[in-house]
Structure formats: structure tokens, C-alpha cells
Amino acid sequence: MPRADWGTNVSPRSIDGNCTQAVCIFVDDVDAHCERARKAGAKIVDEPATTDHGEDYWSDRAYRALDPDGHPWWCLQRLRDKTEA
């Protein structure tokens, strides 16, 4: 429950689509998750894509969707963790 001292929470729809917050979750199979979200009516704004940050770092596959209020949701699947030195 929001606290009074946190200020006012607003929907991106009420401020011309500007982002007020974002959610990032890790899933086991990002491609299957994206298809389920799409079939359920999610607005997919970035299709699943792989980002590799180099051998010494991590690699993820992710997509981005907007919820009904316009908040972005990033759904990621970790493909490789950062290697420890």
C-alpha cells in the first residue's frame, strides 16, 4: 500500500505516456512467456532478443510489454551468468 510520504503515483496514460516506473522479472523461457502474454492481450513493444554483454559478463534474452496503464514490463531469461574471476 502506498504511503502518504511517497507522493502521488500516476498512470503513464495520465501523463502522455511518460514512464513512472518499470518492472523487471526473470522467467524460465522468455519466448514461451512472450507468446502467452501476447495471446492474453499484452502489447509487446520489443520482441524477444538476446543481449550478450561479453564473455566476462552475462547474457540475457528479453522482451518488453506494456500493461493496461502503460507501465513497461521487462521479462528476461538469463542465458549466462557473469563469470567469477
C-alpha positions as semicolon CSV with decimal commas, in nm:
position;residue;x (nm);y (nm);z (nm)
1;M;0,000;0,000;0,000
2;P;0,149;0,341;-0,094
3;R;0,240;0,570;0,193
4;A;0,143;0,935;0,206
5;D;0,510;1,042;0,215
6;W;0,582;0,859;-0,113
7;G;0,399;1,125;-0,312
8;T;0,143;1,071;-0,584
9;N;0,152;0,761;-0,804
10;V;0,016;0,821;-1,152
11;S;-0,052;0,614;-1,459
12;P;0,162;0,679;-1,768
13;R;-0,167;0,723;-1,956
14;S;-0,238;1,031;-1,745
15;I;0,096;1,197;-1,831
16;D;0,118;1,144;-2,207
17;G;0,279;0,800;-2,186
18;N;0,582;0,904;-1,981
19;C;0,729;0,622;-1,773
20;T;0,675;0,646;-1,398
21;Q;0,813;0,302;-1,308
22;A;0,917;-0,025;-1,469
23;V;0,908;-0,389;-1,366
24;C;1,175;-0,647;-1,447
25;I;1,119;-1,018;-1,390
26;F;1,320;-1,328;-1,474
27;V;1,139;-1,621;-1,636
28;D;1,250;-1,970;-1,739
29;D;1,152;-1,948;-2,108
30;V;1,120;-1,592;-2,234
31;D;0,994;-1,688;-2,581
32;A;0,711;-1,902;-2,445
33;H;0,632;-1,635;-2,186
34;C;0,611;-1,369;-2,457
35;E;0,372;-1,580;-2,665
36;R;0,147;-1,643;-2,363
37;A;0,149;-1,271;-2,283
38;R;0,067;-1,182;-2,645
39;K;-0,222;-1,432;-2,657
40;A;-0,352;-1,286;-2,330
41;G;-0,362;-0,940;-2,492
42;A;-0,033;-0,785;-2,381
43;K;0,107;-0,509;-2,601
44;I;0,456;-0,633;-2,695
45;V;0,673;-0,331;-2,773
46;D;1,010;-0,510;-2,801
47;E;1,017;-0,865;-2,935
48;P;1,242;-1,121;-2,764
49;A;1,608;-1,050;-2,838
50;T;1,938;-1,169;-2,698
51;T;2,188;-0,925;-2,547
52;D;2,537;-1,053;-2,475
53;H;2,746;-0,826;-2,254
54;G;3,071;-1,012;-2,323
55;E;3,249;-1,323;-2,201
56;D;3,324;-1,173;-1,860
57;Y;2,964;-1,067;-1,804
58;W;2,615;-1,204;-1,858
59;S;2,387;-1,274;-2,150
60;D;2,009;-1,237;-2,139
61;R;1,715;-1,286;-2,372
62;A;1,437;-1,034;-2,306
63;Y;1,121;-0,869;-2,432
64;R;0,924;-0,564;-2,319
65;A;0,548;-0,531;-2,285
66;L;0,317;-0,256;-2,163
67;D;0,044;-0,319;-1,908
68;P;-0,302;-0,160;-1,948
69;D;-0,184;0,158;-1,771
70;G;0,125;0,185;-1,990
71;H;0,389;0,067;-1,740
72;P;0,673;-0,122;-1,909
73;W;0,744;-0,480;-1,803
74;W;1,081;-0,633;-1,895
75;C;1,080;-1,013;-1,894
76;L;1,424;-1,172;-1,906
77;Q;1,579;-1,514;-1,928
78;R;1,939;-1,538;-1,807
79;L;2,139;-1,732;-2,063
80;R;2,481;-1,695;-1,900
81;D;2,587;-1,553;-1,566
82;K;2,886;-1,330;-1,511
83;T;3,200;-1,536;-1,478
84;E;3,375;-1,506;-1,145
85;A;3,742;-1,404;-1,150
